[in-house]
Amino acid sequence: MANTNILLVGVGGQGILLASEVMSEIFRRDGFDVKKSEVHGMAQRGGVVSSHVRFGEKVYSPMIEEGDADIMLSFELMEALRWEHYLKPDAFLATSNVRMVPPICNSGKIIYPDDTAETLKNLRQKARVLDIEKTLKELGNSKVTNVIMLGVLSAILEIPETAWLDVVKEAVPPKLIDVNLKAFSAGRELMNL
């Protein structure tokens, strides 16, 4: 089996690191060799966060080279566009419609484009812009984007849903299990729309 390269991108506070931990554990339990790498420099201040997760029969490096990602999960709309060049031509891209405008845009020197979703769809046939904002409101919790995106990923990978649910339950605090399981199911449902 060829290795699968998954890139997670967004901004600090969106749970990207937890999502990559959960994914890595699921892949390990399913018998794959797994490597991951994270970059979270200014994450505490809303800065860019990325995580590279690679799994397969044998993985030698955790880093995904530009143009080599099979899947990208973007937790923030603009970050999908910023990292798009990491994808293979036929890669799958799922992005949240959440816009987290960085403070530098307040200066007027950098503009957050209004047409980001349309640009992504023009660049990538397999791009899915998901209404995560609506889903978060329905769930009543703004901090479960990461588990929603895990649900999205589970819908396209051939790993049993129960395996995902087991690891999600172990990874989140007991008092948050119910909302996270609902978030996971919501992510799977978004792939059916």
PyMOL commands that set and color helices and strands:
alter all, ss='L'
color gray80, all
select helices_A, chain A and resi 16-29+43-45+77-86+103-107+116-123+132-139+145-154+161-171+174-190
alter helices_A, ss='H'
color red, helices_A
select strands_A, chain A and resi 4-11+33-39+48-56+69-74+87-96+127-130
alter strands_A, ss='S'
color yellow, strands_A
deselect
rebuild
show_as cartoon
